[in-house]
């Protein structure tokens, strides 16, 4: 492994996931997409925008 800093970051993220840590912007998200694309479903009023994390936008499907 030549990138020790990245390895440590990956292990920390994996540990958080295994512990059930949730990020506020993504809690309950059922869908997401990158900010540089616009999927058809994203403009549907059934989807509530929850927030953005980096270049990813997260949504909750409210139709259920």
mmCIF file as Biopython writes it, N, C-alpha, C and O atoms, coordinates in Angstrom:
data_model
#
loop_
_atom_site.group_PDB
_atom_site.id
_atom_site.type_symbol
_atom_site.label_atom_id
_atom_site.label_alt_id
_atom_site.label_comp_id
_atom_site.label_asym_id
_atom_site.label_entity_id
_atom_site.label_seq_id
_atom_site.pdbx_PDB_ins_code
_atom_site.Cartn_x
_atom_site.Cartn_y
_atom_site.Cartn_z
_atom_site.occupancy
_atom_site.B_iso_or_equiv
_atom_site.auth_seq_id
_atom_site.auth_asym_id
_atom_site.pdbx_PDB_model_num
ATOM 1   N N  . UNK A ? 1  ? 0.867   -1.188 0.000   1.0 0.0 1  A 1 
ATOM 2   C CA . UNK A ? 1  ? 0.000   0.000  0.000   1.0 0.0 1  A 1 
ATOM 3   C C  . UNK A ? 1  ? 0.891   1.221  0.000   1.0 0.0 1  A 1 
ATOM 4   O O  . UNK A ? 1  ? 1.728   1.378  0.890   1.0 0.0 1  A 1 
ATOM 5   N N  . UNK A ? 2  ? 0.731   2.066  -0.959  1.0 0.0 2  A 1 
ATOM 6   C CA . UNK A ? 2  ? 1.572   3.256  -1.056  1.0 0.0 2  A 1 
ATOM 7   C C  . UNK A ? 2  ? 0.902   4.504  -0.510  1.0 0.0 2  A 1 
ATOM 8   O O  . UNK A ? 2  ? 1.562   5.526  -0.321  1.0 0.0 2  A 1 
ATOM 9   N N  . UNK A ? 3  ? -0.408  4.437  -0.252  1.0 0.0 3  A 1 
ATOM 10  C CA . UNK A ? 3  ? -1.135  5.612  0.220   1.0 0.0 3  A 1 
ATOM 11  C C  . UNK A ? 3  ? -1.716  5.329  1.599   1.0 0.0 3  A 1 
ATOM 12  O O  . UNK A ? 3  ? -2.901  5.025  1.735   1.0 0.0 3  A 1 
ATOM 13  N N  . UNK A ? 4  ? -0.874  5.431  2.614   1.0 0.0 4  A 1 
ATOM 14  C CA . UNK A ? 4  ? -1.282  5.107  3.979   1.0 0.0 4  A 1 
ATOM 15  C C  . UNK A ? 4  ? -2.390  6.023  4.485   1.0 0.0 4  A 1 
ATOM 16  O O  . UNK A ? 4  ? -3.278  5.578  5.212   1.0 0.0 4  A 1 
ATOM 17  N N  . UNK A ? 5  ? -2.346  7.294  4.108   1.0 0.0 5  A 1 
ATOM 18  C CA . UNK A ? 5  ? -3.375  8.252  4.540   1.0 0.0 5  A 1 
ATOM 19  C C  . UNK A ? 5  ? -4.760  7.827  4.045   1.0 0.0 5  A 1 
ATOM 20  O O  . UNK A ? 5  ? -5.734  7.899  4.794   1.0 0.0 5  A 1 
ATOM 21  N N  . UNK A ? 6  ? -4.849  7.392  2.803   1.0 0.0 6  A 1 
ATOM 22  C CA . UNK A ? 6  ? -6.133  6.935  2.251   1.0 0.0 6  A 1 
ATOM 23  C C  . UNK A ? 6  ? -6.597  5.650  2.928   1.0 0.0 6  A 1 
ATOM 24  O O  . UNK A ? 6  ? -7.787  5.486  3.194   1.0 0.0 6  A 1 
ATOM 25  N N  . UNK A ? 7  ? -5.677  4.748  3.207   1.0 0.0 7  A 1 
ATOM 26  C CA . UNK A ? 7  ? -6.031  3.503  3.888   1.0 0.0 7  A 1 
ATOM 27  C C  . UNK A ? 7  ? -6.631  3.790  5.257   1.0 0.0 7  A 1 
ATOM 28  O O  . UNK A ? 7  ? -7.643  3.196  5.630   1.0 0.0 7  A 1 
ATOM 29  N N  . UNK A ? 8  ? -6.020  4.686  5.997   1.0 0.0 8  A 1 
ATOM 30  C CA . UNK A ? 8  ? -6.533  5.035  7.331   1.0 0.0 8  A 1 
ATOM 31  C C  . UNK A ? 8  ? -7.923  5.650  7.218   1.0 0.0 8  A 1 
ATOM 32  O O  . UNK A ? 8  ? -8.804  5.337  8.019   1.0 0.0 8  A 1 
ATOM 33  N N  . UNK A ? 9  ? -8.131  6.522  6.235   1.0 0.0 9  A 1 
ATOM 34  C CA . UNK A ? 9  ? -9.449  7.146  6.035   1.0 0.0 9  A 1 
ATOM 35  C C  . UNK A ? 9  ? -10.500 6.083  5.707   1.0 0.0 9  A 1 
ATOM 36  O O  . UNK A ? 9  ? -11.602 6.106  6.255   1.0 0.0 9  A 1 
ATOM 37  N N  . UNK A ? 10 ? -10.160 5.164  4.824   1.0 0.0 10 A 1 
ATOM 38  C CA . UNK A ? 10 ? -11.087 4.089  4.446   1.0 0.0 10 A 1 
ATOM 39  C C  . UNK A ? 10 ? -11.455 3.241  5.651   1.0 0.0 10 A 1 
ATOM 40  O O  . UNK A ? 10 ? -12.623 2.898  5.837   1.0 0.0 10 A 1 
ATOM 41  N N  . UNK A ? 11 ? -10.473 2.903  6.467   1.0 0.0 11 A 1 
ATOM 42  C CA . UNK A ? 11 ? -10.741 2.083  7.657   1.0 0.0 11 A 1 
ATOM 43  C C  . UNK A ? 11 ? -11.625 2.829  8.646   1.0 0.0 11 A 1 
ATOM 44  O O  . UNK A ? 11 ? -12.494 2.222  9.272   1.0 0.0 11 A 1 
ATOM 45  N N  . UNK A ? 12 ? -11.418 4.132  8.799   1.0 0.0 12 A 1 
ATOM 46  C CA . UNK A ? 12 ? -12.261 4.929  9.698   1.0 0.0 12 A 1 
ATOM 47  C C  . UNK A ? 12 ? -13.701 4.994  9.205   1.0 0.0 12 A 1 
ATOM 48  O O  . UNK A ? 12 ? -14.633 4.876  10.001  1.0 0.0 12 A 1 
ATOM 49  N N  . UNK A ? 13 ? -13.891 5.180  7.905   1.0 0.0 13 A 1 
ATOM 50  C CA . UNK A ? 13 ? -15.238 5.220  7.333   1.0 0.0 13 A 1 
ATOM 51  C C  . UNK A ? 13 ? -15.924 3.866  7.506   1.0 0.0 13 A 1 
ATOM 52  O O  . UNK A ? 13 ? -17.102 3.807  7.859   1.0 0.0 13 A 1 
ATOM 53  N N  . UNK A ? 14 ? -15.194 2.783  7.261   1.0 0.0 14 A 1 
ATOM 54  C CA . UNK A ? 14 ? -15.762 1.443  7.429   1.0 0.0 14 A 1 
ATOM 55  C C  . UNK A ? 14 ? -16.175 1.210  8.879   1.0 0.0 14 A 1 
ATOM 56  O O  . UNK A ? 14 ? -17.232 0.634  9.138   1.0 0.0 14 A 1 
ATOM 57  N N  . UNK A ? 15 ? -15.360 1.648  9.811   1.0 0.0 15 A 1 
ATOM 58  C CA . UNK A ? 15 ? -15.689 1.495  11.225  1.0 0.0 15 A 1 
ATOM 59  C C  . UNK A ? 15 ? -16.953 2.275  11.579  1.0 0.0 15 A 1 
ATOM 60  O O  . UNK A ? 15 ? -17.807 1.776  12.312  1.0 0.0 15 A 1 
ATOM 61  N N  . UNK A ? 16 ? -17.074 3.502  11.060  1.0 0.0 16 A 1 
ATOM 62  C CA . UNK A ? 16 ? -18.274 4.298  11.310  1.0 0.0 16 A 1 
ATOM 63  C C  . UNK A ? 16 ? -19.517 3.600  10.755  1.0 0.0 16 A 1 
ATOM 64  O O  . UNK A ? 16 ? -20.561 3.578  11.407  1.0 0.0 16 A 1 
ATOM 65  N N  . UNK A ? 17 ? -19.405 3.035  9.560   1.0 0.0 17 A 1 
ATOM 66  C CA . UNK A ? 17 ? -20.542 2.339  8.950   1.0 0.0 17 A 1 
ATOM 67  C C  . UNK A ? 17 ? -20.946 1.132  9.773   1.0 0.0 17 A 1 
ATOM 68  O O  . UNK A ? 17 ? -22.136 0.893  9.982   1.0 0.0 17 A 1 
ATOM 69  N N  . UNK A ? 18 ? -19.974 0.372  10.242  1.0 0.0 18 A 1 
ATOM 70  C CA . UNK A ? 18 ? -20.274 -0.814 11.044  1.0 0.0 18 A 1 
ATOM 71  C C  . UNK A ? 18 ? -20.898 -0.457 12.385  1.0 0.0 18 A 1 
ATOM 72  O O  . UNK A ? 18 ? -21.668 -1.243 12.938  1.0 0.0 18 A 1 
ATOM 73  N N  . UNK A ? 19 ? -20.578 0.710  12.910  1.0 0.0 19 A 1 
ATOM 74  C CA . UNK A ? 19 ? -21.158 1.175  14.176  1.0 0.0 19 A 1 
ATOM 75  C C  . UNK A ? 19 ? -22.545 1.788  13.981  1.0 0.0 19 A 1 
ATOM 76  O O  . UNK A ? 19 ? -23.235 2.087  14.955  1.0 0.0 19 A 1 
ATOM 77  N N  . UNK A ? 20 ? -22.955 1.979  12.712  1.0 0.0 20 A 1 
ATOM 78  C CA . UNK A ? 20 ? -24.266 2.551  12.437  1.0 0.0 20 A 1 
ATOM 79  C C  . UNK A ? 20 ? -24.302 4.065  12.427  1.0 0.0 20 A 1 
ATOM 80  O O  . UNK A ? 20 ? -25.378 4.659  12.509  1.0 0.0 20 A 1 
ATOM 81  N N  . UNK A ? 21 ? -23.146 4.698  12.327  1.0 0.0 21 A 1 
ATOM 82  C CA . UNK A ? 21 ? -23.083 6.159  12.277  1.0 0.0 21 A 1 
ATOM 83  C C  . UNK A ? 21 ? -23.833 6.646  11.046  1.0 0.0 21 A 1 
ATOM 84  O O  . UNK A ? 21 ? -23.667 6.111  9.949   1.0 0.0 21 A 1 
ATOM 85  N N  . UNK A ? 22 ? -24.657 7.665  11.241  1.0 0.0 22 A 1 
ATOM 86  C CA . UNK A ? 22 ? -25.405 8.241  10.125  1.0 0.0 22 A 1 
ATOM 87  C C  . UNK A ? 22 ? -25.030 9.704  9.959   1.0 0.0 22 A 1 
ATOM 88  O O  . UNK A ? 22 ? -24.806 10.416 10.938  1.0 0.0 22 A 1 
ATOM 89  N N  . UNK A ? 23 ? -24.966 10.139 8.724   1.0 0.0 23 A 1 
ATOM 90  C CA . UNK A ? 23 ? -24.647 11.529 8.412   1.0 0.0 23 A 1 
ATOM 91  C C  . UNK A ? 23 ? -25.956 12.269 8.202   1.0 0.0 23 A 1 
ATOM 92  O O  . UNK A ? 23 ? -26.822 11.805 7.461   1.0 0.0 23 A 1 
ATOM 93  N N  . UNK A ? 24 ? -26.104 13.408 8.844   1.0 0.0 24 A 1 
ATOM 94  C CA . UNK A ? 24 ? -27.351 14.165 8.845   1.0 0.0 24 A 1 
ATOM 95  C C  . UNK A ? 24 ? -27.965 14.322 7.453   1.0 0.0 24 A 1 
ATOM 96  O O  . UNK A ? 24 ? -29.170 14.133 7.285   1.0 0.0 24 A 1 
ATOM 97  N N  . UNK A ? 25 ? -27.148 14.667 6.452   1.0 0.0 25 A 1 
ATOM 98  C CA . UNK A ? 25 ? -27.663 14.935 5.115   1.0 0.0 25 A 1 
ATOM 99  C C  . UNK A ? 25 ? -28.216 13.689 4.429   1.0 0.0 25 A 1 
ATOM 100 O O  . UNK A ? 25 ? -28.943 13.808 3.443   1.0 0.0 25 A 1 
ATOM 101 N N  . UNK A ? 26 ? -27.892 12.508 4.921   1.0 0.0 26 A 1 
ATOM 102 C CA . UNK A ? 26 ? -28.303 11.290 4.223   1.0 0.0 26 A 1 
ATOM 103 C C  . UNK A ? 26 ? -29.269 10.419 5.030   1.0 0.0 26 A 1 
ATOM 104 O O  . UNK A ? 26 ? -29.694 9.373  4.540   1.0 0.0 26 A 1 
ATOM 105 N N  . UNK A ? 27 ? -29.618 10.814 6.229   1.0 0.0 27 A 1 
ATOM 106 C CA . UNK A ? 27 ? -30.491 9.985  7.068   1.0 0.0 27 A 1 
ATOM 107 C C  . UNK A ? 27 ? -31.829 9.752  6.369   1.0 0.0 27 A 1 
ATOM 108 O O  . UNK A ? 27 ? -32.542 10.703 6.051   1.0 0.0 27 A 1 
ATOM 109 N N  . UNK A ? 28 ? -32.156 8.520  6.138   1.0 0.0 28 A 1 
ATOM 110 C CA . UNK A ? 28 ? -33.413 8.152  5.511   1.0 0.0 28 A 1 
ATOM 111 C C  . UNK A ? 28 ? -33.406 8.195  3.999   1.0 0.0 28 A 1 
ATOM 112 O O  . UNK A ? 28 ? -34.410 7.867  3.368   1.0 0.0 28 A 1 
ATOM 113 N N  . UNK A ? 29 ? -32.291 8.592  3.405   1.0 0.0 29 A 1 
ATOM 114 C CA . UNK A ? 29 ? -32.239 8.728  1.945   1.0 0.0 29 A 1 
ATOM 115 C C  . UNK A ? 29 ? -32.531 7.400  1.260   1.0 0.0 29 A 1 
ATOM 116 O O  . UNK A ? 29 ? -32.020 6.348  1.644   1.0 0.0 29 A 1 
ATOM 117 N N  . UNK A ? 30 ? -33.359 7.484  0.248   1.0 0.0 30 A 1 
ATOM 118 C CA . UNK A ? 30 ? -33.661 6.302  -0.557  1.0 0.0 30 A 1 
ATOM 119 C C  . UNK A ? 30 ? -33.041 6.404  -1.947  1.0 0.0 30 A 1 
ATOM 120 O O  . UNK A ? 30 ? -32.925 5.406  -2.658  1.0 0.0 30 A 1 
ATOM 121 N N  . UNK A ? 31 ? -32.643 7.622  -2.331  1.0 0.0 31 A 1 
ATOM 122 C CA . UNK A ? 31 ? -32.072 7.862  -3.656  1.0 0.0 31 A 1 
ATOM 123 C C  . UNK A ? 31 ? -30.959 8.907  -3.547  1.0 0.0 31 A 1 
ATOM 124 O O  . UNK A ? 31 ? -30.951 9.741  -2.641  1.0 0.0 31 A 1 
ATOM 125 N N  . UNK A ? 32 ? -30.044 8.838  -4.473  1.0 0.0 32 A 1 
ATOM 126 C CA . UNK A ? 32 ? -29.026 9.885  -4.577  1.0 0.0 32 A 1 
ATOM 127 C C  . UNK A ? 32 ? -28.498 9.940  -5.996  1.0 0.0 32 A 1 
ATOM 128 O O  . UNK A ? 32 ? -28.663 9.002  -6.776  1.0 0.0 32 A 1 
ATOM 129 N N  . UNK A ? 33 ? -27.854 11.063 -6.319  1.0 0.0 33 A 1 
ATOM 130 C CA . UNK A ? 33 ? -27.190 11.203 -7.609  1.0 0.0 33 A 1 
ATOM 131 C C  . UNK A ? 33 ? -26.095 12.248 -7.485  1.0 0.0 33 A 1 
ATOM 132 O O  . UNK A ? 33 ? -26.095 13.057 -6.558  1.0 0.0 33 A 1 
ATOM 133 N N  . UNK A ? 34 ? -25.174 12.223 -8.416  1.0 0.0 34 A 1 
ATOM 134 C CA . UNK A ? 34 ? -24.096 13.208 -8.447  1.0 0.0 34 A 1 
ATOM 135 C C  . UNK A ? 34 ? -24.647 14.547 -8.926  1.0 0.0 34 A 1 
ATOM 136 O O  . UNK A ? 34 ? -25.601 14.594 -9.702  1.0 0.0 34 A 1 
ATOM 137 N N  . UNK A ? 35 ? -24.046 15.619 -8.464  1.0 0.0 35 A 1 
ATOM 138 C CA . UNK A ? 35 ? -24.540 16.954 -8.803  1.0 0.0 35 A 1 
ATOM 139 C C  . UNK A ? 35 ? -24.358 17.313 -10.271 1.0 0.0 35 A 1 
ATOM 140 O O  . UNK A ? 35 ? -24.979 18.261 -10.752 1.0 0.0 35 A 1 
ATOM 141 N N  . UNK A ? 36 ? -23.533 16.587 -10.981 1.0 0.0 36 A 1 
ATOM 142 C CA . UNK A ? 36 ? -23.297 16.901 -12.396 1.0 0.0 36 A 1 
ATOM 143 C C  . UNK A ? 36 ? -24.234 16.146 -13.335 1.0 0.0 36 A 1 
ATOM 144 O O  . UNK A ? 36 ? -24.059 16.204 -14.552 1.0 0.0 36 A 1 
ATOM 145 N N  . UNK A ? 37 ? -25.216 15.446 -12.797 1.0 0.0 37 A 1 
ATOM 146 C CA . UNK A ? 37 ? -26.255 14.805 -13.613 1.0 0.0 37 A 1 
ATOM 147 C C  . UNK A ? 37 ? -27.617 15.198 -13.059 1.0 0.0 37 A 1 
ATOM 148 O O  . UNK A ? 37 ? -27.727 15.599 -11.900 1.0 0.0 37 A 1 
ATOM 149 N N  . UNK A ? 38 ? -28.654 15.086 -13.883 1.0 0.0 38 A 1 
ATOM 150 C CA . UNK A ? 38 ? -30.013 15.394 -13.438 1.0 0.0 38 A 1 
ATOM 151 C C  . UNK A ? 38 ? -30.944 14.271 -13.888 1.0 0.0 38 A 1 
ATOM 152 O O  . UNK A ? 38 ? -31.496 14.317 -14.987 1.0 0.0 38 A 1 
ATOM 153 N N  . UNK A ? 39 ? -31.115 13.269 -13.038 1.0 0.0 39 A 1 
ATOM 154 C CA . UNK A ? 39 ? -32.017 12.176 -13.409 1.0 0.0 39 A 1 
ATOM 155 C C  . UNK A ? 39 ? -33.475 12.658 -13.449 1.0 0.0 39 A 1 
ATOM 156 O O  . UNK A ? 39 ? -33.859 13.585 -12.735 1.0 0.0 39 A 1 
ATOM 157 N N  . UNK A ? 40 ? -34.257 12.018 -14.286 1.0 0.0 40 A 1 
ATOM 158 C CA . UNK A ? 40 ? -35.671 12.402 -14.429 1.0 0.0 40 A 1 
ATOM 159 C C  . UNK A ? 40 ? -36.417 12.384 -13.106 1.0 0.0 40 A 1 
ATOM 160 O O  . UNK A ? 40 ? -37.216 13.279 -12.830 1.0 0.0 40 A 1 
ATOM 161 N N  . UNK A ? 41 ? -36.165 11.376 -12.291 1.0 0.0 41 A 1 
ATOM 162 C CA . UNK A ? 41 ? -36.914 11.217 -11.058 1.0 0.0 41 A 1 
ATOM 163 C C  . UNK A ? 41 ? -36.661 12.358 -10.059 1.0 0.0 41 A 1 
ATOM 164 O O  . UNK A ? 41 ? -37.513 12.614 -9.208  1.0 0.0 41 A 1 
ATOM 165 N N  . UNK A ? 42 ? -35.528 13.042 -10.140 1.0 0.0 42 A 1 
ATOM 166 C CA . UNK A ? 42 ? -35.166 14.069 -9.159  1.0 0.0 42 A 1 
ATOM 167 C C  . UNK A ? 42 ? -36.130 15.252 -9.153  1.0 0.0 42 A 1 
ATOM 168 O O  . UNK A ? 42 ? -36.264 15.925 -8.131  1.0 0.0 42 A 1 
ATOM 169 N N  . UNK A ? 43 ? -36.800 15.517 -10.266 1.0 0.0 43 A 1 
ATOM 170 C CA . UNK A ? 43 ? -37.746 16.636 -10.312 1.0 0.0 43 A 1 
ATOM 171 C C  . UNK A ? 43 ? -39.169 16.221 -9.933  1.0 0.0 43 A 1 
ATOM 172 O O  . UNK A ? 43 ? -40.070 17.059 -9.893  1.0 0.0 43 A 1 
ATOM 173 N N  . UNK A ? 44 ? -39.369 14.945 -9.659  1.0 0.0 44 A 1 
ATOM 174 C CA . UNK A ? 44 ? -40.672 14.444 -9.249  1.0 0.0 44 A 1 
ATOM 175 C C  . UNK A ? 44 ? -40.995 14.970 -7.847  1.0 0.0 44 A 1 
ATOM 176 O O  . UNK A ? 44 ? -40.163 14.854 -6.947  1.0 0.0 44 A 1 
ATOM 177 N N  . UNK A ? 45 ? -42.184 15.545 -7.643  1.0 0.0 45 A 1 
ATOM 178 C CA . UNK A ? 45 ? -42.531 16.102 -6.326  1.0 0.0 45 A 1 
ATOM 179 C C  . UNK A ? 45 ? -42.595 15.066 -5.204  1.0 0.0 45 A 1 
ATOM 180 O O  . UNK A ? 45 ? -42.646 15.436 -4.032  1.0 0.0 45 A 1 
ATOM 181 N N  . UNK A ? 46 ? -42.592 13.789 -5.540  1.0 0.0 46 A 1 
ATOM 182 C CA . UNK A ? 46 ? -42.595 12.741 -4.517  1.0 0.0 46 A 1 
ATOM 183 C C  . UNK A ? 46 ? -41.240 12.610 -3.821  1.0 0.0 46 A 1 
ATOM 184 O O  . UNK A ? 46 ? -41.137 11.954 -2.784  1.0 0.0 46 A 1 
ATOM 185 N N  . UNK A ? 47 ? -40.206 13.229 -4.382  1.0 0.0 47 A 1 
ATOM 186 C CA . UNK A ? 47 ? -38.871 13.133 -3.803  1.0 0.0 47 A 1 
ATOM 187 C C  . UNK A ? 47 ? -38.508 14.413 -3.066  1.0 0.0 47 A 1 
ATOM 188 O O  . UNK A ? 47 ? -38.517 15.499 -3.644  1.0 0.0 47 A 1 
ATOM 189 N N  . UNK A ? 48 ? -38.191 14.272 -1.788  1.0 0.0 48 A 1 
ATOM 190 C CA . UNK A ? 48 ? -37.809 15.410 -0.950  1.0 0.0 48 A 1 
ATOM 191 C C  . UNK A ? 48 ? -36.277 15.462 -0.880  1.0 0.0 48 A 1 
ATOM 192 O O  . UNK A ? 48 ? -35.635 14.478 -0.514  1.0 0.0 48 A 1 
ATOM 193 N N  . UNK A ? 49 ? -35.706 16.602 -1.228  1.0 0.0 49 A 1 
ATOM 194 C CA . UNK A ? 49 ? -34.255 16.771 -1.136  1.0 0.0 49 A 1 
ATOM 195 C C  . UNK A ? 49 ? -33.847 16.846 0.334   1.0 0.0 49 A 1 
ATOM 196 O O  . UNK A ? 49 ? -34.408 17.630 1.101   1.0 0.0 49 A 1 
ATOM 197 N N  . UNK A ? 50 ? -32.871 16.030 0.721   1.0 0.0 50 A 1 
ATOM 198 C CA . UNK A ? 50 ? -32.406 16.005 2.102   1.0 0.0 50 A 1 
ATOM 199 C C  . UNK A ? 50 ? -31.147 16.825 2.307   1.0 0.0 50 A 1 
ATOM 200 O O  . UNK A ? 50 ? -30.958 17.422 3.367   1.0 0.0 50 A 1 
ATOM 201 N N  . UNK A ? 51 ? -30.297 16.859 1.317   1.0 0.0 51 A 1 
ATOM 202 C CA . UNK A ? 51 ? -29.061 17.609 1.463   1.0 0.0 51 A 1 
ATOM 203 C C  . UNK A ? 51 ? -28.006 17.145 0.491   1.0 0.0 51 A 1 
ATOM 204 O O  . UNK A ? 51 ? -28.237 16.275 -0.349  1.0 0.0 51 A 1 
ATOM 205 N N  . UNK A ? 52 ? -26.848 17.744 0.625   1.0 0.0 52 A 1 
ATOM 206 C CA . UNK A ? 52 ? -25.741 17.431 -0.270  1.0 0.0 52 A 1 
ATOM 207 C C  . UNK A ? 52 ? -24.514 17.101 0.557   1.0 0.0 52 A 1 
ATOM 208 O O  . UNK A ? 52 ? -24.248 17.730 1.581   1.0 0.0 52 A 1 
ATOM 209 N N  . UNK A ? 53 ? -23.778 16.113 0.099   1.0 0.0 53 A 1 
ATOM 210 C CA . UNK A ? 53 ? -22.525 15.722 0.732   1.0 0.0 53 A 1 
ATOM 211 C C  . UNK A ? 53 ? -21.506 15.593 -0.385  1.0 0.0 53 A 1 
ATOM 212 O O  . UNK A ? 53 ? -21.572 14.666 -1.192  1.0 0.0 53 A 1 
ATOM 213 N N  . UNK A ? 54 ? -20.576 16.513 -0.429  1.0 0.0 54 A 1 
ATOM 214 C CA . UNK A ? 54 ? -19.630 16.532 -1.540  1.0 0.0 54 A 1 
ATOM 215 C C  . UNK A ? 54 ? -20.365 16.822 -2.829  1.0 0.0 54 A 1 
ATOM 216 O O  . UNK A ? 54 ? -21.072 17.824 -2.932  1.0 0.0 54 A 1 
ATOM 217 N N  . UNK A ? 55 ? -20.204 15.952 -3.816  1.0 0.0 55 A 1 
ATOM 218 C CA . UNK A ? 55 ? -20.888 16.153 -5.100  1.0 0.0 55 A 1 
ATOM 219 C C  . UNK A ? 55 ? -22.139 15.298 -5.224  1.0 0.0 55 A 1 
ATOM 220 O O  . UNK A ? 55 ? -22.660 15.138 -6.328  1.0 0.0 55 A 1 
ATOM 221 N N  . UNK A ? 56 ? -22.636 14.742 -4.122  1.0 0.0 56 A 1 
ATOM 222 C CA . UNK A ? 56 ? -23.811 13.882 -4.173  1.0 0.0 56 A 1 
ATOM 223 C C  . UNK A ? 56 ? -25.000 14.527 -3.464  1.0 0.0 56 A 1 
ATOM 224 O O  . UNK A ? 56 ? -24.877 15.065 -2.363  1.0 0.0 56 A 1 
ATOM 225 N N  . UNK A ? 57 ? -26.153 14.458 -4.128  1.0 0.0 57 A 1 
ATOM 226 C CA . UNK A ? 57 ? -27.411 14.981 -3.595  1.0 0.0 57 A 1 
ATOM 227 C C  . UNK A ? 57 ? -28.269 13.797 -3.135  1.0 0.0 57 A 1 
ATOM 228 O O  . UNK A ? 57 ? -28.363 12.784 -3.828  1.0 0.0 57 A 1 
ATOM 229 N N  . UNK A ? 58 ? -28.884 13.933 -1.975  1.0 0.0 58 A 1 
ATOM 230 C CA . UNK A ? 58 ? -29.647 12.838 -1.383  1.0 0.0 58 A 1 
ATOM 231 C C  . UNK A ? 58 ? -31.122 13.212 -1.278  1.0 0.0 58 A 1 
ATOM 232 O O  . UNK A ? 58 ? -31.475 14.357 -0.998  1.0 0.0 58 A 1 
ATOM 233 N N  . UNK A ? 59 ? -31.978 12.203 -1.514  1.0 0.0 59 A 1 
ATOM 234 C CA . UNK A ? 59 ? -33.436 12.400 -1.552  1.0 0.0 59 A 1 
ATOM 235 C C  . UNK A ? 59 ? -34.147 11.308 -0.770  1.0 0.0 59 A 1 
ATOM 236 O O  . UNK A ? 59 ? -33.622 10.214 -0.566  1.0 0.0 59 A 1 
ATOM 237 N N  . UNK A ? 60 ? -35.350 11.638 -0.340  1.0 0.0 60 A 1 
ATOM 238 C CA . UNK A ? 60 ? -36.234 10.672 0.301   1.0 0.0 60 A 1 
ATOM 239 C C  . UNK A ? 60 ? -37.485 10.526 -0.563  1.0 0.0 60 A 1 
ATOM 240 O O  . UNK A ? 60 ? -38.110 11.522 -0.929  1.0 0.0 60 A 1 
ATOM 241 N N  . UNK A ? 61 ? -37.842 9.306  -0.882  1.0 0.0 61 A 1 
ATOM 242 C CA . UNK A ? 61 ? -39.061 9.028  -1.655  1.0 0.0 61 A 1 
ATOM 243 C C  . UNK A ? 61 ? -40.243 9.121  -0.721  1.0 0.0 61 A 1 
ATOM 244 O O  . UNK A ? 61 ? -40.407 8.272  0.156   1.0 0.0 61 A 1 
ATOM 245 N N  . UNK A ? 62 ? -41.076 10.142 -0.893  1.0 0.0 62 A 1 
ATOM 246 C CA . UNK A ? 62 ? -42.223 10.399 -0.007  1.0 0.0 62 A 1 
ATOM 247 C C  . UNK A ? 62 ? -43.501 9.732  -0.502  1.0 0.0 62 A 1 
ATOM 248 O O  . UNK A ? 62 ? -44.558 9.919  0.101   1.0 0.0 62 A 1 
ATOM 249 N N  . UNK A ? 63 ? -43.433 8.967  -1.575  1.0 0.0 63 A 1 
ATOM 250 C CA . UNK A ? 63 ? -44.653 8.389  -2.158  1.0 0.0 63 A 1 
ATOM 251 C C  . UNK A ? 63 ? -45.175 7.191  -1.380  1.0 0.0 63 A 1 
ATOM 252 O O  . UNK A ? 63 ? -46.306 6.764  -1.615  1.0 0.0 63 A 1 
ATOM 253 N N  . UNK A ? 64 ? -44.412 6.649  -0.486  1.0 0.0 64 A 1 
ATOM 254 C CA . UNK A ? 64 ? -44.872 5.473  0.300   1.0 0.0 64 A 1 
ATOM 255 C C  . UNK A ? 64 ? -45.746 5.853  1.452   1.0 0.0 64 A 1 
ATOM 256 O O  . UNK A ? 64 ? -46.202 4.983  2.194   1.0 0.0 64 A 1 
#
